[in-house]
Amino acid sequence: MVMAQVRFIEGAGPAEIADWIGVRLARHLAVGQGPVAITVPGGLTPFPIFAELTKQPQEWPRVQVWPGDDRIVPEDHPASNTGRVRSLFEPLGAHVMRLQDAREVPHFALAWLGMGGDGHIASLFPNTDPRADDPLSIRRLTPDPLPPEAPFERITLTIPALLASDELMFVIRGDDKRAVFDQAVRGDSDLPVARLLAASHQGVTCFT
């Protein structure tokens, strides 16, 4: 695998990351009158950043927020990424999309990703053998093993759908995850995150 070009921003807090996202969102909204789509991760790390981002005076009714993945549960279930994201962004007028209902996936202004300690991105776990040439944009799949904290089937954007974006962004917390990410950046692994980075053509920024 080839080495990915990644810009690292060390020690960034939620407000700094939200400001970085906000600048890019405003830039895209200033061009044309159509919708601007971003995809965002689930889990615990993003929500303090979401809280800061929702304070910004963006033209929210033109923003589409796509979960990068979700658990196959009702939206009122605590494990639903979509439900939690919807509760934050829809009061602002933004449109939160449901992967189960999607027929087409747009080009994203920004694809924001997290990463698990096993190198998974979205719900593309190592056992699912995600491919950069996947013909589908959305897949339903089952992690193996099922994470004990969220033992549910998943629906997820694929690598090509995530790469159909102007920029890629990661928030990586903790030394263990950083070591996995650095290995992927060097092209020294075949984990899902490494496959994504090897196929990336756009700017990649990683906040730590």
C-alpha positions, 0 to 999 in steps of 0.5 A, spaced: 500 500 500 502 507 498 503 512 504 497 516 505 498 524 506 495 526 512 495 533 516 495 532 523 493 537 528 495 535 535 491 536 542 485 539 538 479 540 543 471 540 541 471 547 540 477 547 535 475 541 531 468 544 530 470 551 528 475 547 523 468 544 520 464 550 520 469 554 516 469 548 511 461 548 511 460 555 510 465 555 504 461 550 501 454 553 503 457 560 500 457 556 493 451 555 489 444 554 492 443 547 493 444 542 499 451 541 502 452 534 505 457 531 510 457 524 513 459 524 520 461 518 525 457 515 531 460 513 538 461 518 544 467 522 541 463 526 536 458 529 540 461 534 544 464 536 537 457 536 535 454 540 541 459 546 539 458 545 531 450 546 533 452 553 536 454 556 529 450 560 525 450 556 519 445 556 513 442 549 516 436 548 512 441 547 506 445 542 510 444 534 509 447 530 515 449 523 513 451 518 519 456 514 516 453 508 519 448 505 524 446 500 528 439 496 526 435 499 531 429 503 532 431 511 532 429 512 539 433 506 541 439 509 545 444 505 540 441 509 534 446 514 531 441 517 527 436 518 532 442 522 537 444 526 531 437 527 529 435 530 536 441 535 535 441 537 528 434 537 526 431 543 531 436 547 527 433 545 520 438 541 518 436 534 514 438 528 517 438 522 513 437 515 514 441 510 511 436 505 511 431 509 506 437 512 502 437 510 494 443 514 492 448 517 496 451 524 494 458 527 494 460 529 501 463 536 502 466 532 508 467 525 510 468 525 518 470 518 520 472 515 527 476 509 527 476 503 532 482 500 535 481 494 530 482 499 525 474 499 523 471 505 520 464 506 519 461 499 520 466 496 516 470 491 520 476 487 518 471 481 518 467 484 512 473 485 507 471 492 505 473 494 498 475 500 495 472 498 488 465 496 492 460 497 487 455 499 492 454 505 496 451 502 502 451 495 505 448 492 511 452 487 515 454 483 521 461 485 525 464 478 527 465 478 533 459 483 535 462 489 539 459 487 546 457 494 548 453 494 541 451 487 539 447 489 533 447 488 525 449 494 522 448 499 516 454 503 513 457 507 507 462 503 503 469 505 502 467 508 495 461 512 498 466 515 503 471 517 498 466 521 494 468 527 498 472 533 498 475 532 504 476 526 509 477 528 517 478 523 523 478 524 530 483 519 533 483 519 541 488 515 545 495 512 544 493 505 542 488 508 536 494 513 534 499 507 533 494 503 529 492 509 525 499 511 524 501 504 521 495 505 516 498 512 514 504 508 512 501 503 508 503 497 513 497 494 514 491 491 511 485 494 516 479 497 513 482 504 515 488 503 511 484 501 505 481 507 505 487 511 506 491 508 500 485 509 495 484 516 498 485 522 493 483 528 497 486 532 503 486 528 509 486 531 516 487 527 523 485 531 529 488 527 536 
